[in-house]
Amino acid sequence: MSWTIGNYALSQVQMNANAVEVYKYFSGRGWSLNAIAGILGNMQSESYVNPGVWQSLNEGNYSGGFGLVQWTPATNYTNWATANGYSITDPNGQLYWIDALTESTGQWIPTSSYNMSWGAFKTSGSSPEDLASAFLKNFERAGVEVESARRSQARSFYNLLSQYGANSKAIESAVEWTIGIANDNSHGYDQGNRWGPDYDCSSLLITAYQQAGIKVKDAGATYTGNMYAAFKSCGFEDVTGLVNLSSGSGVQRGDILLNVASHTAMSIGNGQVVQASQNENGGATGGATGDQTGQEIWCTNYYNFPWNYVLRLPGGGSATTTGVYIVQWVPG
């Protein structure tokens, strides 16, 4: 995934995407999911989980708060970041500071209600709600606590990130299955025999996620015209606003690229997509079973069909691209 960073409020989809980046960073350093959810519940109230936010959106006010946890004054963080080669909005610098320097700088002060060390907090199995309160009391010491909101947000992030792990496996299963179909010439393009062994553009991707355990077909997905609603009902998010459709920047492995009227393809990362295009006769029906050309179902460079939507199951991996490649297509 990729960060959304700037001095503005974020949508829930943008906050969720940033939260996944926080999760990947801290979980790789031994943090418990509960602790990560607890700190995210605070980050939402402090900064919209946005490392570029200034207090009250007053950019450049170094006497106010800044960043993911709203260091106050901002110079408590920005002076360190500048001295250590980080842009002040770089989330890696902010996350490093939180993980490695919270204790040594004296930012973490255990209270009687949450009498735990910083190290104990990071690995705690206490509830996300209690750890949200612990971070609020021991680290943030906020003037306006809105503690109940932080606790509720922590639970929401816990649920999101719990699903993220399962979704990561499903995304990889769907991508690998689809690439396998593309590389197996016993499968080709045909709208008259579209649920195997041949597929069209929509049945290929519907089957990919259905076999991966995301029951989009059971939810009503049968063609491009109803994929959006069915995929959304199964947990996919509309991330069109996070993607540059012209270049493909922001597209991630496993994303569904959808033109509701005509076509769909799947991002497989590294600037490529996999798709079912047309049969050996350049049409939609009547071809021989299997891939006669090597390009009935195939992998190719990213291109803008144009796509109306990009749908993402939370849990995908980052894969931006700038290449554009135009291919023939048949509505699927």
Buried (B, 14 or more C-beta within 10 A) or exposed (E): BBBBBBBEEBEBBBBBBBBBBBBBBBBEEEBBBBBBBBBBBBBBBBBBBBBBBBBEEEBEBBEBBBBBBBBBBBBBBBBBBEEEEBBBBBBEBBBBBBBEBBBEEEBBEBEEEBEBEBEBBBEBEBBBBBBBBBBBBBBBEBEEBEBEBBBBBBBBBBEBBEBBEBBBEBBBBBBEBBBEBBBEEEBBBBBEBBEEEBBBBBBBBBBBBBBBEBBBBEBEBBBBEBBBEBBBEBBBBBBBEBBEBEBBBBBBBBBBBBBBEBBBBBBBBEBBBBBBBBBBEEEBBEBEEBBBBEBBBBBBBBBBBEBBBBBBBBBBBBBBBEEEEEBEBBBB
